[in-house]
Amino acid sequence: MNAAERMKRVSPRTLKLLGSVLFVSVLVLIYPFQSTVVPLWDLRVVDRQGAPVTSINVTQHWQHNLLESVGHEELQRTDQEGRVTFLPRRIRAAIFTRIRFAALKLWRDGRRARMNPYSSVVIWGSKDTQTNVAIYEGEGIPPGEVVVSRLANPAEQ
């Protein structure tokens, strides 16, 4: 018995069920599900004595290494309390796309392939403080505080 004859013996109800399962499976594979690359990052910048560092540049860099080939950045300045808040960073991608990109990345980069979300903040732009970096590697809550060192003032020495 060939395939066409076997299909004739399958009930219309079974064919509808199989068609529905196939349709839903395709939808699940191509629907662009949302993922959070970096959650809300509320950060306070302080010096070694715990005093807020005001009006200093803080640049957030982020990228979902599996789904993006380039990163993003946003610059803010700390307020009077030494705070900045970066909104959650999200990306949408289908399961099919994620599987395809993962396979390509593994094939191209092997065990060195980075597939996780990544973010960092760089505190910079003040002649009075050292540049500092905080890193978030995709799990838990990003660091809530970064301590920077104040540079010695040559006039005070």
C-alpha positions as CSV (number, residue, x, y, z in Angstrom):
1,M,0.0,0.0,0.0
2,N,1.5,3.4,-1.0
3,A,1.3,6.6,0.9
4,A,-1.7,8.0,-1.1
5,E,-3.7,4.9,-0.3
6,R,-2.9,5.1,3.4
7,M,-3.9,8.8,3.4
8,K,-7.3,7.8,2.0
9,R,-7.8,5.5,4.9
10,V,-7.1,8.2,7.6
11,S,-10.3,9.8,8.9
12,P,-11.0,13.5,8.1
13,R,-11.0,14.1,11.9
14,T,-7.5,12.7,12.3
15,L,-6.3,14.8,9.3
16,K,-7.8,18.0,10.9
17,L,-6.1,17.2,14.2
18,L,-2.7,16.6,12.5
19,G,-3.1,19.7,10.5
20,S,-3.9,21.7,13.6
21,V,-1.0,20.3,15.5
22,L,1.3,21.2,12.5
23,F,-0.1,24.7,12.3
24,V,0.3,25.4,16.0
25,S,3.9,23.9,15.9
26,V,4.8,26.2,13.0
27,L,3.3,29.2,14.9
28,V,5.3,28.4,18.0
29,L,8.5,28.1,16.0
30,I,8.1,31.4,14.1
31,Y,6.5,33.6,16.8
32,P,9.0,36.3,18.1
33,F,9.1,35.7,21.8
34,Q,10.4,38.5,24.0
35,S,13.5,38.0,26.2
36,T,15.0,40.4,28.7
37,V,18.6,41.1,27.9
38,V,19.1,43.3,31.0
39,P,16.5,43.9,33.7
40,L,15.9,47.4,35.1
41,W,19.3,48.6,36.3
42,D,19.1,51.1,39.1
43,L,22.6,52.1,40.0
44,R,24.2,54.4,42.6
45,V,27.7,55.7,42.1
46,V,29.6,56.4,45.3
47,D,33.2,57.1,46.4
48,R,35.1,55.0,48.9
49,Q,33.6,57.1,51.8
50,G,30.1,56.3,50.6
51,A,29.4,59.9,49.3
52,P,27.4,60.1,46.1
53,V,29.3,61.0,43.0
54,T,27.2,63.5,41.1
55,S,27.1,64.6,37.5
56,I,29.4,61.8,36.2
57,N,28.9,60.0,33.0
58,V,27.6,56.4,33.1
59,T,27.3,54.5,29.8
60,Q,25.4,51.3,29.7
61,H,26.5,48.8,27.0
62,W,24.3,45.7,26.2
63,Q,24.0,42.9,23.7
64,H,22.3,39.5,23.4
65,N,25.4,37.6,22.1
66,L,23.3,34.9,20.5
67,L,20.8,37.1,18.7
68,E,22.7,40.3,17.9
69,S,26.0,40.9,16.1
70,V,26.4,44.5,17.4
71,G,25.9,46.0,20.8
72,H,23.9,49.0,22.0
73,E,24.7,51.8,24.4
74,E,23.0,54.6,26.3
75,L,24.7,57.5,28.2
76,Q,23.3,59.1,31.3
77,R,24.7,61.4,34.1
78,T,24.2,60.7,37.8
79,D,21.8,62.9,39.7
80,Q,22.4,64.6,43.1
81,E,22.2,61.3,44.9
82,G,24.7,59.6,42.5
83,R,21.9,57.6,40.8
84,V,21.1,56.6,37.3
85,T,18.3,54.2,36.1
86,F,18.5,52.3,32.9
87,L,15.2,50.7,31.6
88,P,15.0,47.0,30.9
89,R,16.5,46.0,27.6
90,R,14.5,43.5,25.7
91,I,14.7,41.7,22.4
92,R,12.3,39.6,20.3
93,A,13.2,36.5,18.4
94,A,11.5,33.3,17.2
95,I,12.5,29.9,18.5
96,F,13.5,28.9,15.0
97,T,15.8,32.0,14.8
98,R,17.3,31.2,18.2
99,I,18.1,27.6,17.2
100,R,19.5,28.6,13.8
101,F,21.7,31.4,15.3
102,A,22.9,29.0,18.0
103,A,23.9,26.4,15.5
104,L,25.6,28.9,13.3
105,K,27.5,30.4,16.2
106,L,28.6,27.0,17.5
107,W,29.7,26.0,14.0
108,R,31.7,29.3,13.5
109,D,33.1,29.9,17.0
110,G,33.0,26.4,18.6
111,R,33.4,26.3,22.4
112,R,34.4,30.0,22.4
113,A,30.9,31.0,21.3
114,R,29.2,33.5,23.6
115,M,25.4,33.1,23.6
116,N,24.3,34.8,26.7
117,P,23.0,38.3,27.3
118,Y,25.7,40.7,28.5
119,S,25.7,44.3,29.9
120,S,28.1,46.6,31.5
121,V,28.2,50.1,32.8
122,V,31.2,52.4,32.5
123,I,31.6,55.3,34.9
124,W,33.8,57.9,33.3
125,G,34.4,61.5,32.4
126,S,35.5,63.1,35.6
127,K,39.0,64.4,36.2
128,D,38.4,63.8,39.9
129,T,37.6,60.1,39.8
130,Q,39.0,56.9,38.2
131,T,37.0,55.2,35.5
132,N,35.2,52.1,36.7
133,V,33.2,49.3,35.3
134,A,30.4,47.0,36.6
135,I,29.3,43.9,34.6
136,Y,26.1,42.0,34.4
137,E,26.2,38.6,32.8
138,G,22.6,37.8,32.4
139,E,21.6,36.2,35.8
140,G,20.1,37.7,38.9
141,I,20.0,41.4,39.6
142,P,22.6,43.9,38.2
143,P,24.9,45.5,40.8
144,G,23.1,48.3,42.6
145,E,26.2,50.3,43.6
146,V,29.6,51.0,42.1
147,V,32.4,52.4,44.2
148,V,34.8,54.8,42.4
149,S,38.1,56.1,43.7
150,R,38.7,59.8,43.9
151,L,42.0,60.9,42.5
152,A,44.3,62.9,44.6
153,N,44.3,66.6,43.8
154,P,47.9,67.7,43.0
155,A,47.2,71.0,44.8
156,E,46.5,69.2,48.0
157,Q,49.8,67.2,48.0
